[in-house]
Amino acid sequence: MSRLRGKTIVLTGASSGIGAVAAQKMAAAGARLCLVARDVEQLQAVQQEIRRAGGQAWVYPADLTIEEQAAACAQAILDEHPRVDVLINNAARSIRRPITEALDRLHDYQRTIQINFIGAVSLTLKLLPRMLEQGGGQVVNISTLSTQVPIPLFSAYLASKSALESFSRSLQAELGHQGLDVTVVHFPMVRTPMSGRTDIYKHMRMMDTEGAANWLVRAVKKRPARIASPLGKVGSVLLAAAPGMATRLPQPLFRLMDWRLKKKFERD
Ligand SMILES: NC(=O)c1ccc[n+]([C@@H]2O[C@H](COP(=O)([O-])OP(=O)(O)OC[C@H]3O[C@@H](n4cnc5c(N)ncnc54)[C@H](OP(=O)(O)O)[C@@H]3O)[C@@H](O)[C@H]2O)c1
């Protein structure tokens, strides 16, 4: 845990789910946490938990889809902290909808890209100069297993996460030699308010928030280019080598899984 001690970590999406648990774990390991999300009361609750356990945390409420709020949030962090060691772009929204039911819902695509990609990029661009001035830093961008193993029903969400992954590679390629490390984390399904919004997922086996938060702690300690499950790693290789097959293969399995989950849910 020692590699977190004294580090200033900006964590978005810290009011809920994986972010809230990761904030507490990182603060317990001695990191200084800047907590970002919209819900100030939830952020303060996380801050209080951290302080009660003897850790350090500051609250920066912002809607990261609003450029002015993202900029003001970044400025407040820069004004109050001499170093920014790590930025974790974890805030996101997910939409589960078939493309054929989104024909008149361009806003599905706009909303997801606005927080999952533009929100992350806007904070990165504002905090990056400080990281370069201080001789380095780390950006951790949160993605999903489903950009490695193609599944249906999440086109808006997955497109926005793929954009974030591509931006991550550009960041690493351009600024790695100046001490910047970029990590992409491909979470599998995790039991949080986000996954809980799909009622049939109640019976799906998922990672818990503790396990997911441990992945984020590992990301900051080891600074790898990627953290992913074995299935995700195999999926990435297959997708690169045989994209047609890698995209077609999982679909019957996904439909079968969805059908089984629906049946179980209806039996409840
Ligand atoms: N749960 C899963 O199964 C799963 C799987 C793969 C990847 N992931 C990824 O893991 C990360 C964490 O997800 P989670 O499951 O912990 O979700 P969650 O519990 O729904 O948390 C999402 C966080 O994003 C914040 N947020 C949303 N819109 C925002 C906005 N406009 N401005 C600022 N903050 C905003 C929310 O806070 P406020 O509402 O307070 O703003 C909340 O803190 C996400 O990047 C997600 O895509 C999750």
The ligand as an SDF file (V2000), in Angstrom:
LIG
                    3D

 48 52  0  0  0  0  0  0  0  0999 V2000
  -21.0530   -1.5670  -12.5250 N   0  0  0  0  0  0  0  0  0  0  0  0
  -20.6110   -2.2900  -13.5690 C   0  0  0  0  0  0  0  0  0  0  0  0
  -21.0830   -3.4200  -13.8400 O   0  0  0  0  0  0  0  0  0  0  0  0
  -19.4800   -1.7510  -14.4230 C   0  0  0  0  0  0  0  0  0  0  0  0
  -18.9250   -2.6080  -15.3820 C   0  0  0  0  0  0  0  0  0  0  0  0
  -17.8960   -2.1360  -16.1820 C   0  0  0  0  0  0  0  0  0  0  0  0
  -17.4260   -0.8420  -16.0230 C   0  0  0  0  0  0  0  0  0  0  0  0
  -18.0030   -0.0280  -15.0920 N   0  0  0  0  0  0  0  0  0  0  0  0
  -17.4970    1.3340  -14.9640 C   0  0  0  0  0  0  0  0  0  0  0  0
  -17.0800    1.5440  -13.6290 O   0  0  0  0  0  0  0  0  0  0  0  0
  -17.1960    2.9440  -13.3080 C   0  0  0  0  0  0  0  0  0  0  0  0
  -17.9610    3.1220  -12.0060 C   0  0  0  0  0  0  0  0  0  0  0  0
  -19.2940    2.6570  -12.1970 O   0  0  0  0  0  0  0  0  0  0  0  0
  -20.2660    2.2230  -11.0030 P   0  0  0  0  0  0  0  0  0  0  0  0
  -20.8380    0.9190  -11.3970 O   0  0  0  0  0  0  0  0  0  0  0  0
  -19.6020    2.3900   -9.6940 O   0  0  0  0  0  0  0  0  0  0  0  0
  -21.4430    3.2830  -11.2250 O   0  0  0  0  0  0  0  0  0  0  0  0
  -22.3370    4.1890  -10.2480 P   0  0  0  0  0  0  0  0  0  0  0  0
  -22.4680    3.5940   -8.9030 O   0  0  0  0  0  0  0  0  0  0  0  0
  -23.5720    4.5000  -11.0410 O   0  0  0  0  0  0  0  0  0  0  0  0
  -21.4480    5.5140  -10.1480 O   0  0  0  0  0  0  0  0  0  0  0  0
  -21.3220    6.3970  -11.2100 C   0  0  0  0  0  0  0  0  0  0  0  0
  -20.6480    7.6460  -10.6800 C   0  0  0  0  0  0  0  0  0  0  0  0
  -20.5360    8.6030  -11.7430 O   0  0  0  0  0  0  0  0  0  0  0  0
  -20.9500    9.8720  -11.2570 C   0  0  0  0  0  0  0  0  0  0  0  0
  -21.4860   10.6750  -12.3400 N   0  0  0  0  0  0  0  0  0  0  0  0
  -22.4390   10.3160  -13.2380 C   0  0  0  0  0  0  0  0  0  0  0  0
  -22.7230   11.3480  -14.0330 N   0  0  0  0  0  0  0  0  0  0  0  0
  -21.9260   12.3760  -13.6460 C   0  0  0  0  0  0  0  0  0  0  0  0
  -21.7720   13.7160  -14.0840 C   0  0  0  0  0  0  0  0  0  0  0  0
  -22.5070   14.2060  -15.0940 N   0  0  0  0  0  0  0  0  0  0  0  0
  -20.8550   14.4980  -13.4810 N   0  0  0  0  0  0  0  0  0  0  0  0
  -20.1200   14.0150  -12.4490 C   0  0  0  0  0  0  0  0  0  0  0  0
  -20.2230   12.7570  -11.9870 N   0  0  0  0  0  0  0  0  0  0  0  0
  -21.1250   11.9490  -12.5760 C   0  0  0  0  0  0  0  0  0  0  0  0
  -22.0500    9.5230  -10.2350 C   0  0  0  0  0  0  0  0  0  0  0  0
  -22.2010   10.5400   -9.2630 O   0  0  0  0  0  0  0  0  0  0  0  0
  -23.3770   11.6260   -9.1850 P   0  0  0  0  0  0  0  0  0  0  0  0
  -24.6510   10.9530   -9.5920 O   0  0  0  0  0  0  0  0  0  0  0  0
  -23.3110   12.0680   -7.7640 O   0  0  0  0  0  0  0  0  0  0  0  0
  -22.9420   12.6810  -10.1280 O   0  0  0  0  0  0  0  0  0  0  0  0
  -21.4470    8.3010   -9.5610 C   0  0  0  0  0  0  0  0  0  0  0  0
  -20.5690    8.6930   -8.5310 O   0  0  0  0  0  0  0  0  0  0  0  0
  -17.8790    3.5850  -14.5250 C   0  0  0  0  0  0  0  0  0  0  0  0
  -16.9050    4.1740  -15.3520 O   0  0  0  0  0  0  0  0  0  0  0  0
  -18.5240    2.4100  -15.2350 C   0  0  0  0  0  0  0  0  0  0  0  0
  -18.7080    2.6550  -16.6150 O   0  0  0  0  0  0  0  0  0  0  0  0
  -19.0130   -0.4570  -14.2830 C   0  0  0  0  0  0  0  0  0  0  0  0
  1  2  1  0
  2  3  2  0
  2  4  1  0
  4  5  1  0
  4 48  2  0
  5  6  2  0
  6  7  1  0
  7  8  2  0
  8  9  1  0
  8 48  1  0
  9 10  1  0
  9 46  1  0
 10 11  1  0
 11 12  1  0
 11 44  1  0
 12 13  1  0
 13 14  1  0
 14 15  2  0
 14 16  1  0
 14 17  1  0
 17 18  1  0
 18 19  2  0
 18 20  1  0
 18 21  1  0
 21 22  1  0
 22 23  1  0
 23 24  1  0
 23 42  1  0
 24 25  1  0
 25 26  1  0
 25 36  1  0
 26 27  1  0
 26 35  1  0
 27 28  2  0
 28 29  1  0
 29 30  1  0
 29 35  2  0
 30 31  1  0
 30 32  2  0
 32 33  1  0
 33 34  2  0
 34 35  1  0
 36 37  1  0
 36 42  1  0
 37 38  1  0
 38 39  2  0
 38 40  1  0
 38 41  1  0
 42 43  1  0
 44 45  1  0
 44 46  1  0
 46 47  1  0
M  CHG  2   8   1  16  -1
M  END
$$$$
